[in-house]
Amino acid sequence: MANTNINIRVDHNVKKEAQELFSTLGMDMTTAINIFLRQAIRLRRIPFAVTAESAKKEPKLGGWEGKIWMADDFDEPLEDFKEYME
């Protein structure tokens, strides 16, 4: 399978905190982003709910305004990633 690069801009602290989190989960940033992209493709949507408004003001997250909620079906097994994560 051929690989390609993606360049994105992200706040320094967001990157640092994400790397620390993913490290505790036993993965790196590339693996986490690949999981996100594959889950989005599998579900044919962003794998969590994105809303324009929220009951209370939340800090902006990566340029998204509003609050991001986890989808009800987010705990579905990630069968697609068993081999990838081994």
C-alpha positions in Angstrom: 0.0 0.0 0.0 1.5 3.4 -1.1 1.7 6.1 1.6 1.2 9.8 1.2 1.8 12.8 3.5 -0.7 15.2 4.9 0.4 18.5 6.3 -1.8 20.3 8.8 -1.5 23.2 11.1 -2.5 22.8 14.7 -1.9 24.7 17.9 1.4 23.7 19.6 -0.3 22.8 22.9 -3.1 20.8 21.2 -0.4 18.8 19.4 1.6 18.2 22.6 -1.5 17.2 24.6 -2.7 14.9 21.8 0.8 13.2 21.6 0.8 12.7 25.3 -2.7 11.1 25.2 -2.0 8.9 22.3 1.2 7.8 23.9 -0.7 6.6 26.9 -3.0 4.7 24.5 0.1 3.0 23.0 0.0 4.8 19.6 1.6 7.8 17.9 -0.1 10.7 16.1 0.0 9.0 12.7 -1.8 5.9 14.0 -4.5 8.1 15.8 -5.1 10.1 12.6 -5.3 7.0 10.5 -7.9 5.6 13.0 -9.9 8.8 12.7 -9.8 8.8 8.9 -10.7 5.1 8.6 -13.5 5.4 11.0 -14.9 8.4 9.1 -14.7 6.4 5.9 -16.4 3.4 7.4 -19.2 5.4 9.0 -19.4 7.8 6.0 -19.4 10.8 8.5 -17.3 12.4 11.1 -17.1 9.8 13.9 -18.5 12.2 16.5 -21.3 14.8 16.5 -20.4 18.4 15.7 -22.9 21.0 16.8 -23.0 24.7 16.1 -24.3 25.6 19.5 -23.9 24.3 23.1 -25.6 24.9 26.4 -22.5 26.6 27.8 -19.5 28.2 26.1 -16.7 25.9 25.4 -13.2 26.9 24.1 -12.7 26.6 20.4 -11.3 23.3 19.3 -9.1 23.3 16.2 -11.1 26.2 14.7 -14.5 24.5 15.2 -17.0 26.7 17.1 -19.4 25.0 19.5 -19.1 21.7 21.2 -18.1 18.3 19.9 -20.1 15.4 21.4 -19.2 11.8 21.1 -21.6 9.8 19.0 -23.7 7.1 20.7 -22.2 4.4 18.5 -18.6 5.5 19.1 -17.8 2.4 21.2 -18.4 0.1 18.2 -15.5 -2.4 17.8 -12.8 -1.1 15.5 -12.6 -4.4 13.6 -10.8 -2.6 10.7 -7.9 -1.8 13.0 -7.1 -5.1 14.7 -4.4 -6.0 12.2 -3.2 -2.4 11.9 -2.7 -2.1 15.7 -0.9 -5.5 16.1 
